Amino acid sequence: MTDRANAIMSLRTNAEFSLVGSHNLTWYDTEQTQPTDAEIDAEVIRLQAEYDAKQYARDRATAYPSIQEQLDMQYWDSVNGTTTWKDAIAAVKTENPKP
């Protein structure tokens, strides 16, 4: 799906349209008005900025140890009085800070 199609669906939920290429829009929806090119372009930019702002979360998701590894760390931390799990999580958060 193109960025423009995502933008149109964001602007007009459940709209009926077809989009060939990136600019050949045919509007079938009789319930909603067709968004202008300017509205669509602005929404593409907004959606991209929203996606970019969450890059840290995608990076963290791949950097965290698996749930099994985290549970094992927590178990051994409770047995040994260590902070291995907290340290591992803090390291991921430090390496991938929120903007």
C-alpha positions as CSV (number, residue, x, y, z in Angstrom):
1,M,0.0,0.0,0.0
2,T,1.3,3.4,-0.9
3,D,1.9,6.3,1.6
4,R,-0.8,8.2,-0.2
5,A,-3.3,5.4,0.2
6,N,-2.5,5.2,3.9
7,A,-2.9,9.0,4.2
8,I,-6.3,8.8,2.5
9,M,-7.5,6.1,4.8
10,S,-6.3,8.1,7.7
11,L,-8.1,11.2,6.5
12,R,-11.3,9.4,5.5
13,T,-12.0,6.2,7.4
14,N,-13.6,3.4,5.3
15,A,-13.5,5.6,2.2
16,E,-14.2,3.9,-1.1
17,F,-11.5,4.8,-3.6
18,S,-8.9,3.4,-5.9
19,L,-5.4,4.7,-6.4
20,V,-3.3,3.7,-9.4
21,G,0.3,4.7,-9.0
22,S,0.7,7.5,-6.5
23,H,-1.5,10.2,-8.0
24,N,-4.3,8.6,-10.1
25,L,-7.1,8.7,-7.5
26,T,-10.6,7.7,-8.3
27,W,-13.2,8.5,-5.6
28,Y,-16.2,6.3,-5.3
29,D,-17.4,7.3,-1.9
30,T,-20.7,9.2,-1.8
31,E,-20.7,9.6,1.9
32,Q,-17.4,11.4,2.3
33,T,-15.8,14.2,0.4
34,Q,-12.6,13.5,-1.5
35,P,-9.5,14.9,0.3
36,T,-7.5,17.5,-1.7
37,D,-4.0,16.8,-2.8
38,A,-2.7,19.3,-0.2
39,E,-4.6,17.4,2.5
40,I,-3.2,14.1,1.4
41,D,0.4,15.4,1.1
42,A,0.1,17.0,4.6
43,E,-1.2,13.7,6.0
44,V,1.7,11.7,4.4
45,I,4.1,14.1,6.1
46,R,2.3,13.8,9.4
47,L,2.1,10.0,9.3
48,Q,5.8,9.7,8.4
49,A,6.8,12.0,11.3
50,E,4.7,9.9,13.6
51,Y,6.4,6.7,12.4
52,D,9.9,8.3,12.6
53,A,9.2,9.5,16.2
54,K,8.7,5.9,17.3
55,Q,11.9,4.5,15.8
56,Y,13.4,4.2,19.3
57,A,10.6,1.8,20.3
58,R,11.3,-0.4,17.2
59,D,15.0,-0.4,18.1
60,R,14.3,-1.3,21.7
61,A,12.0,-4.1,20.7
62,T,14.8,-5.9,18.8
63,A,17.5,-5.1,21.4
64,Y,15.7,-6.4,24.5
65,P,16.6,-9.9,25.6
66,S,13.9,-12.5,25.0
67,I,11.1,-12.9,27.6
68,Q,12.6,-16.3,28.5
69,E,16.0,-14.7,29.1
70,Q,14.5,-11.8,31.1
71,L,12.5,-14.3,33.3
72,D,15.7,-16.3,33.9
73,M,17.6,-13.1,34.8
74,Q,14.8,-12.1,37.2
75,Y,14.9,-15.6,38.8
76,W,18.6,-15.5,39.3
77,D,18.5,-11.9,40.6
78,S,16.0,-13.0,43.2
79,V,18.2,-15.9,44.2
80,N,21.5,-14.1,44.2
81,G,20.4,-10.6,45.2
82,T,21.8,-9.2,41.9
83,T,20.4,-6.6,39.4
84,T,21.2,-8.3,36.1
85,W,17.7,-7.9,34.7
86,K,17.4,-4.2,35.7
87,D,20.9,-3.5,34.3
88,A,20.1,-5.2,31.0
89,I,16.8,-3.3,30.6
90,A,18.5,0.0,31.6
91,A,21.3,-0.6,29.0
92,V,18.7,-1.0,26.2
93,K,16.9,2.1,27.3
94,T,20.1,4.1,27.5
95,E,21.3,2.9,24.0
96,N,17.8,3.7,22.5
97,P,16.5,6.8,24.3
98,K,13.2,8.4,23.7
99,P,13.4,11.6,21.7
